């Protein structure tokens, strides 16, 4: 039920908070709000939201610092975090993804687009494809899809949800080249608009953890996992 899904809306502009809250509550979501980063962290710890809509520029603690703080806390490692910002430069969006955000929505807020994107993100977050295996082994890696855990030589490696999903997708068919279009569709969904750089950021972060040659780039096509 949608009423069981909690969304935390964080913005210092009360008009934006009210617009976003109204449109999401109308869809049946449970919506809580905060006016700055410190308040957002406190509210998140109380309500444990599935999704956090987070403004970038706020007093007391900005969105970037708030995102990094939340990602450092185990209970929010897999929580969906989406930035709201009037800054639309590509490098800002890439930076947002790089520090742990799942997506980026530009201001001014368009309610219909916002609701559509929220639904798509939550659908990906909540869907569990029972046709796939729960545990995969790739070289010295054990990937547990049910618990969202990765172990390398018995050492636990924590991954944000999107990085985990990308690694798991590539591991389902080792040696297969997954096109960028296929990766975007399988991980982010057809109705979520994200930049190609989104994939590059997540691939780079996986390489930082598992080695530069772990994921192969097929120029002009996509990526594959050789193991």
C-alpha positions as CSV (number, residue, x, y, z in Angstrom):
1,X,0.0,0.0,0.0
2,X,1.2,3.5,-0.8
3,X,0.3,4.7,2.7
4,X,3.1,2.4,4.0
5,X,5.7,4.3,1.9
6,X,7.2,7.3,3.7
7,X,8.8,10.1,1.7
8,X,10.8,12.8,3.5
9,X,10.7,16.2,1.7
10,X,13.6,18.6,2.7
11,X,13.7,22.2,1.6
12,X,14.0,25.6,3.3
13,X,11.5,27.1,0.9
14,X,8.1,26.5,2.5
15,X,6.2,27.0,-0.8
16,X,8.1,24.1,-2.5
17,X,7.7,21.9,0.5
18,X,3.9,22.4,0.5
19,X,3.6,21.9,-3.3
20,X,5.6,18.6,-3.2
21,X,3.9,17.4,0.0
22,X,0.4,18.1,-1.5
23,X,1.1,16.3,-4.8
24,X,2.7,13.2,-3.1
25,X,0.1,13.0,-0.4
26,X,-2.6,13.1,-3.0
27,X,-1.1,10.0,-4.5
28,X,-1.4,8.2,-1.2
29,X,2.1,8.5,0.1
30,X,2.9,9.3,3.8
31,X,4.9,12.5,3.6
32,X,7.0,14.1,6.4
33,X,9.0,17.3,6.0
34,X,12.1,19.1,7.2
35,X,13.5,22.6,6.6
36,X,17.3,21.9,6.7
37,X,19.8,19.2,6.7
38,X,20.1,18.7,10.5
39,X,16.3,18.5,10.8
40,X,16.3,16.1,7.9
41,X,18.6,13.7,9.6
42,X,16.6,13.8,12.8
43,X,13.3,13.2,10.9
44,X,14.9,10.4,8.9
45,X,16.0,8.6,12.0
46,X,12.4,8.8,13.4
47,X,10.4,7.9,10.3
48,X,12.9,5.7,8.3
49,X,11.6,6.9,4.9
50,X,12.0,4.9,1.7
51,X,12.7,8.0,-0.3
52,X,14.2,11.4,0.6
53,X,13.7,14.4,-1.7
54,X,16.6,16.7,-0.7
55,X,17.2,20.3,-1.6
56,X,20.9,21.1,-2.3
57,X,21.2,24.7,-0.9
58,X,19.9,25.0,2.7
59,X,20.9,26.7,5.9
60,X,22.7,24.9,8.8
61,X,23.6,21.9,6.7
62,X,23.4,21.8,2.9
63,X,22.0,18.9,0.8
64,X,25.4,17.5,-0.1
65,X,26.6,17.2,3.5
66,X,23.2,15.8,4.5
67,X,23.4,13.1,1.8
68,X,26.9,12.1,2.8
69,X,26.0,11.9,6.4
70,X,22.9,9.8,5.7
71,X,24.9,7.4,3.5
72,X,27.4,6.9,6.3
73,X,24.6,5.6,8.5
74,X,23.8,1.9,7.9
75,X,20.1,2.3,8.1
76,X,20.1,4.8,5.1
77,X,22.7,3.0,2.9
78,X,19.9,1.8,0.5
79,X,17.4,4.6,1.0
80,X,16.5,6.4,-2.2
81,X,17.9,10.0,-2.1
82,X,16.9,12.4,-4.9
83,X,18.3,16.0,-5.0
84,X,16.1,19.0,-5.8
85,X,18.0,21.9,-7.2
86,X,17.8,24.9,-9.4
87,X,21.4,24.2,-10.5
88,X,21.2,22.3,-13.7
89,X,24.8,22.1,-14.8
90,X,25.9,18.6,-15.8
91,X,28.9,18.6,-13.4
92,X,26.5,19.4,-10.5
93,X,24.3,16.4,-11.4
94,X,27.4,14.1,-11.8
95,X,28.7,15.3,-8.4
96,X,25.3,14.6,-6.8
97,X,25.4,11.1,-8.1
98,X,29.0,10.7,-7.1
99,X,28.3,11.3,-3.4
100,X,25.5,8.8,-3.3
101,X,22.3,10.3,-4.7
102,X,20.1,8.1,-6.8
103,X,18.7,10.8,-9.1
104,X,18.4,14.5,-9.6
105,X,15.3,16.7,-10.2
106,X,15.7,20.2,-11.5
107,X,13.7,23.1,-10.2
108,X,11.3,24.7,-10.8
109,X,9.3,21.6,-9.7
110,X,6.8,20.2,-12.2
111,X,4.3,18.3,-10.1
112,X,3.3,15.7,-12.8
113,X,7.0,14.9,-13.7
114,X,7.9,14.8,-10.0
115,X,5.1,12.3,-9.2
116,X,6.0,10.2,-12.3
117,X,9.7,10.0,-11.3
118,X,8.9,9.2,-7.7
119,X,6.6,6.3,-8.8
120,X,9.3,4.9,-11.1
121,X,12.0,5.1,-8.5
122,X,9.9,3.4,-5.9
123,X,8.8,0.8,-8.3
124,X,12.5,-0.1,-9.0
125,X,13.2,0.0,-5.3
126,X,10.4,-2.2,-4.2
127,X,10.2,-4.7,-7.0
128,X,11.8,-8.1,-6.4
129,X,12.3,-10.1,-9.5
130,X,11.7,-13.7,-8.3
131,X,12.9,-15.2,-11.6
132,X,16.6,-14.3,-10.8
133,X,18.9,-16.2,-8.5
134,X,19.5,-14.7,-5.1
135,X,23.2,-15.5,-4.8
136,X,25.8,-15.2,-7.6
137,X,29.5,-16.0,-7.5
138,X,31.9,-14.1,-9.7
139,X,35.6,-15.0,-9.1
140,X,36.2,-14.2,-5.4
141,X,33.0,-12.3,-5.1
142,X,29.7,-13.6,-3.6
143,X,26.7,-11.4,-4.4
144,X,23.7,-11.9,-2.2
145,X,20.7,-10.2,-3.9
146,X,18.2,-11.0,-1.1
147,X,20.3,-9.2,1.6
148,X,22.0,-6.7,-0.7
149,X,25.4,-7.9,0.4
150,X,28.7,-8.4,-1.4
151,X,31.6,-10.4,0.0
152,X,35.1,-10.5,-1.5
153,X,37.3,-13.2,0.1
154,X,34.9,-13.2,3.1
155,X,35.3,-9.4,3.5
156,X,32.0,-7.5,3.5
157,X,31.8,-4.7,1.0
158,X,28.9,-2.3,1.3
159,X,27.4,-0.8,-1.8
160,X,24.7,1.8,-2.4
161,X,21.6,0.2,-3.9
162,X,22.2,1.5,-7.5
163,X,25.8,0.3,-7.5
164,X,24.7,-3.1,-6.2
165,X,22.0,-3.4,-8.8
166,X,24.4,-2.5,-11.6
167,X,27.0,-5.1,-10.3
168,X,24.3,-7.7,-10.0
169,X,22.9,-7.1,-13.5
170,X,26.4,-7.4,-15.0
171,X,27.1,-10.6,-13.0
172,X,23.9,-12.3,-14.1
173,X,25.5,-13.0,-17.5
174,X,29.3,-12.8,-17.2
175,X,30.9,-11.9,-20.6
176,X,27.7,-10.5,-22.0
177,X,27.9,-6.9,-23.2
178,X,25.1,-4.9,-21.7
179,X,24.3,-1.8,-23.8
180,X,23.9,1.6,-22.1
181,X,20.2,1.6,-23.1
182,X,19.7,-1.8,-21.5
183,X,21.5,-0.8,-18.3
184,X,19.4,2.4,-18.0
185,X,16.2,0.5,-18.7
186,X,17.0,-2.4,-16.2
187,X,18.4,-0.3,-13.4
188,X,16.6,3.1,-13.7
189,X,13.5,2.2,-15.7
190,X,12.3,3.5,-19.0
191,X,10.2,6.3,-17.5
192,X,13.1,7.8,-15.5
193,X,15.1,10.4,-17.3
194,X,18.8,10.2,-16.4
195,X,22.0,11.2,-18.2
196,X,24.5,8.8,-19.7
197,X,27.0,10.0,-17.3
198,X,25.0,8.4,-14.5
199,X,26.2,5.0,-15.7
200,X,29.8,6.2,-15.9
201,X,29.7,7.5,-12.4
202,X,28.5,4.2,-11.0
203,X,30.9,2.1,-13.1
204,X,33.8,4.3,-11.9
205,X,32.8,3.8,-8.2
206,X,32.6,0.0,-8.7
207,X,36.1,0.0,-10.3
208,X,37.4,2.0,-7.3
209,X,36.2,-0.9,-5.1
210,X,37.0,-3.9,-7.2
211,X,39.8,-2.8,-9.6
212,X,40.1,-0.9,-12.9
213,X,39.8,-4.1,-15.0
214,X,36.9,-5.6,-13.2
215,X,34.3,-4.1,-15.5
216,X,35.3,-3.9,-19.2
217,X,34.2,-1.0,-21.4
218,X,33.1,-1.9,-24.9
219,X,33.6,1.5,-26.6
220,X,30.4,2.8,-28.2
221,X,28.3,-0.1,-26.9
222,X,28.3,-0.6,-23.1
223,X,29.9,-2.7,-20.4
224,X,30.5,-6.3,-19.4
225,X,31.8,-8.2,-16.4
226,X,34.5,-10.8,-17.0
227,X,35.1,-11.8,-13.4
